[in-house]
Structure formats: C-alpha cells, structure tokens
Amino acid sequence: MKPLRHVLSACLALVAAASAHAGDHPDWTQSHKPFHIYGDTYYVGTQGLSAILIGSSQGLVLIDGTLPQNAAQVEANIKALGFQLHDVKLILNTHAHFDHAGAIAAIARDSGARVAASEAGAKEMMLGGHDPEDPQFGEASEYPRVAHVDTIPDGGVARVGNVEVTAHYTPGHTPGSTTWTWQSCEAGRCLHMAYADSLSALTADGSDYRYSDPAYPERVENYRHGIAVIAALPCDILMTPHPGASDLLERVARRDAAGKPDPLIDAGACRAYAAEGTRMLDAKLAKERAGQKAAP
C-alpha cells in the first residue's frame, strides 16, 4: 500500500493538471448561485459546467461533479439549497472526462453516496480518465479515480426513493457517454427532464483516433444511433453538461425576468440539440476525410 503522503501528492498533481487545462475556460471554475429548475430538479454547478441535483423521498441524486477543484463549490451549492451533504445517496455521470467526473471521487467520499454509470463510463472513472479508447485520450486531463462504480445498463433505471432516472447510452463523445431522463412534478404538472450528454465530435491533437476509420465502422454507427436516441426522447426541459450547449443559464435568466411562459420548457429542444450534433459529426467526418486525401 502506498503511503498516504504519496496518494495525496498524486491527487494534488491531478488537480493541478486539471486546473492548467481549465485555465482556457475560466467559466468552468466561476461560481454560480444554485437554482431551482423544475419540481425537485436543481442546478448546483458552475457558470460553465453543469451539475444537476434531483430530490426524492429518500435522498438526493447528483448527476456530474464538474472539475476536481470544484468539489467544495458543488457541495456548498447543495447545502445552500437547504440540503445536507449526506442526503446525496447516488452520483451519476454523463461522461467520464475530468470536467464532468473530476470531482466525483471527493463528493462521493464526503457524502457517502454510491456512484454509478454506464459500463464504459464506470471503467473510465475507475481509471481516473486514463482510457486509451477515449477519442481525447492523451489530451483530456486525468483526475482522482473513483474506487468503485456500479454499472447501469442501457435502458436501466437508477432509483432513489420515488425518483427513477433512466440511462440512455449515447456513445460518441466518449465510449461511455450517457443521457439521463426522469420526471419532475410541480403544482400537479409532471414534465420530462432530459440531461443529454455532449455531442461534440472531438479528438486529441495528434491522435490516430478517427471517427471515420473504416476499421471501426461502429464509431460512426454508434454515434448516429446515440444522436437518434436523444432526438426521440420525451423532452420538456433539456439540460447539458456544458450549460451553454443548451442555453440553460440564458433561458433561466429570461424566465426570471419575464415570468410565464417558462422559456425552459421546449418540447423540441432535444430534437434541435440532436440536429446540431449531426451537423458537428458530419463536419468532423468531412474534415477527417479531407485530411486523409491531402496526406501523401
């Protein structure tokens, strides 16, 4: 067993690496006041990174933790809403990059919550992001490993009290990318909530990973299937790991300024998000193929 000082030094090194990477995105660490989304659903993330909290009759579900250095900030946001940290019973993850899974180990330790993800996502979190199958391997920072992550199958349901959160595998951005859906009710009206994973097709600079690689046709097939899954979801309120991808904070600001009708509620939001995902994937494939033709 490694001495504790060596473990702590390794963790601090990972946090420092994540901090350096996040330096290009100051909004990722910029604090944001937690707020109510709808029903028992709340936002507890930062200005540039989402963390979604769901209340139930027997505790809380947290989806994503943001950066390693944001753990205390997310925890403070949960407490600011009037909850106790030990109320968090389950932590889920959209995809296992440092900017969304980096703080999960710390929050799980502090709360005592169990952690669950897709099969590939669980593997990557237990590796601390060190997964050669990730398109951004070698560029996305590593982060403190999560000691144990339960797996939830595609279409599987995670339950805490009266809340049921369904996993929809949407691989592409990472092999383990997962979209989560549930219902939240308010004043007798229940809405379909969708926390759709990132759809940007990104690869590490200098990487040999290509979505269009004919040796791996499943890369594009799985990506398009995941996009189609998101497009077909029952989806009244859309949230995304980067709130700017779904204009979440802007829509909340409009809601607070104008009142009803609620600009957060948009039954076509998932379809529009999926269409943008298709556009980005097609652009990435065209760029890869153009690069292959230009190569000697």
N, C-alpha and C positions, 0 to 999 in steps of 0.2 A: 504493500500500500504506500502511495506517495505521501510524504509529509504534508501537513495542512498548508504550510507556507508555500510549497510548490504548487499545490492546487489553486490557492488564492492568486499566486503570481500568474498562473496560466489564464485564469479567469480575467484578471485585470488586463492582460495582454490582448485578449479577445475583445474586451470592451474598448480598449484604446484603438484597436484596428477598426472596429465598427464606428467609433467616433470620427476617425480620419475619413472613412468612406462617407459618412453622413455629413461631413463638412461641406460637401457640394449641395446639400439640401438642408439649409438651416431651419426650414419649417418642420422637418422631421422631429426636431427636439423642442420646437417652440410650444410652450404650454397653451392649452385651450381649455376653457371652462367646460366641465361636463354638462351635458344637457339631455333632456327628455326627447326621444324621437317619436315614439307612439306606444301606448299601452305600457307594458313592462319592459320596453326596449330603450336603452340609453347609450349615449356616446361618451366614452371615457378615454379617448385617445388624444393625440396631439394635433397641432394645426395641419400637419401633413401626413399623419399616419393614423388609421382608424383602429380603435379597439371598441368592441361592441359588447354591452352588458345586457343580459336578459334576466329578469326576475321571475321567480317561481314560488310555489307554496312551500318549497323545501330548500331554498337556497338560490344561488346565482350561477349563471353560465357566462363565462367570458370567452369571446372569440377574438384571438390575436392579442399580442402583448406589446407590439412595436419593438423598438431598439433595446438592447441590453441596458443602456444608460437611462432609459425612460421608465424602468420598473417602478421606482419610487413615485414618479409622476402619475402613472396609471393607478397605482394603489391609492394615492392621495385623492384622485378623481373619484374612485369608488367610494371612499369614505365621505367625500364632500356631498355625495348624493344621499347620505344618511345610512349607508350600509356599513357593515363590519367586514374586514378582510376575510375572516374565517367563514363568512357567508358564501364565499366563492367555492363551489363544490366541483365544478368541471371547467376545464380550459380546453377550447378547441382551436384549430388553426386552419387558415386558408391555404397558405403555402409556406414552406419551411426556409424562407430567406431571413437573414439577420434583421431586416427592418420590420418583420411581422412576427417572427418567432423568437427573436433575440432575448426578450425579457421573460419568456415563459418559464424558464427554469427558476428564476428568482421569485416570480409571483406564485408559482406552484409551491415552492419551499415556504414562502411566508404565509400562504393561506391554507396549506394542507390539501389543496384541490388535486384531483386526478387530472391527467392530461390525455387527450385522445385526438386522433387524426386519421387520415386515410392511410392505407398500408404503406405507400411510398413516402408519404409525409412523415409518418411515425419513424420510419427508418432514417430519414434525413435529419429530423430533430434529435434523435439519439446519437447521430454522428456530429451534431453541432454545425450542420451545414456543409460538412465535408463529404459531398456526394458527387462522384465523377459523372453520374448520369444526369446531373442538373445542367441545363443549357448554359448557365452562367458560372459553372464550376471554375474556380481559379480567380474569379473577379468578385463575386459576392463574398463578403466577409464571413468568417466563421464566428461562432458565438457559443456561450456556455451550453453544454449538452444537457438535454433533458434525460434523466436517468431511466425513466420508464414511460412509454407512451402506449396507451391502448389503441387498438385499431377499430375503426368503424367501416364496414363495407359500403360499397356504392349502393345508395338507397337505404342504408341503415339509419336507425333513429337513436339519438342520444337523449336520454330522459333525465330530468331533474324535477322532482315534484310533478306539477301539472304541465310542464313545458316539454314539448317534443321538438327536437331540432334534427332535421333530415340532412344527410350528407349526399351531395351530388358530385361525383367525380368529374372534374372538368380539366383534365391534364393538357398541358401545352406550355404555359409559362414555366411550370415545373412539372415533373412526372406525377407528383402527389397533389397537385392543385385541386382544391375542393371548394365548392359553393355550398352554402348552408341556408336552409329555409326553415321558417317556423311561422306561427300565427301569434299576433299580439292583438289584444282586445281593449277597447276603451269606450265607455259610455254605451255598451251594448253592441258596438260595431267591431267586428274582427277583420283584420287585414292580413294579407300575405306579405311577410317580410322576406327579402332576399338579400343575402350578403354574398354577392357574386365575386368570385376570385378574379385576379388580374388577368387580362387577355393580351397583354403586350408580348410580342414575339421577340425576345432579346437573347443574344448570345454573348459570351465573353469575348473581348477583343483578342484576336489571335487564336481563338479556339478553332478546333477542327469540327466542332458540332455544327451541323447544318440541318435545318428542318427539312430541306428538300433532298437530303441524301437518299438516293434510290435504294441503298442497302437497308434503310429503316423507314419503309413506307408508313408504318404505324404512327410516326411522329406527326405527320400532317393529318392522317385519318383520325387519330385521337383528338387532335386539336380542333378539327372541324366538328367532330362529334360533341366535344365539350361546349363549343360555341352554340351549337344547335340545342343542347340541353338548357343553357341559360335563356335562349330565345323563347323556349317553350314553357318556362316556369310560370306558375301563378305568381304575380309580382306586382304588388300595390306600392311598396316602398323599396327602392333599390339603395343598397349601400355597397361600398367597395373598399378594399384595403387601403388604397390611396383615395381619400375623400374627394379630391379634385377630379378623379376619373368619372365620378357620378354627380359632380357639382353639389355634393351633400351640404357642405357648410354654406354655400351660396343660397341654396334653396331654404335652409333653415333661417338664414338672415331675412329672406323675403317673407317667410312665414311670420317671423316675429314682428316684421314691420307692417305687414298688410293684413294679417289675420286670415280669415277664410276667403276663398277656398285654399286648402292646405297645399302649397306647391311641392311638398314632399310626396304627395300621393299622385302616382302616374302609372297607370296600368301598362303603358307602352314602354316604360323605361328599360326593362330587361331586353326587349327586342331591339331598341336603339343601341344599347350597350353591346349587344351581340353583333349588330351590323358594323359597328366601329371595330370590334375585334376581328371580323372577317376582313375589313379593309386593311388593318395593320398586318395581319398574317399574309394576305396577298402581296402587300408591298415588300414584306421581308422575303418571301419566296422569289419575287421578281428580282430583288437585289442580289440574292444568293445565286440565282441562275445567270444573271448578267456578269457576276464576278467569275463564275466558272467559265463562261465563254471568253472572258478577257484574259484568263490565265494562260500562259504559254503551254 
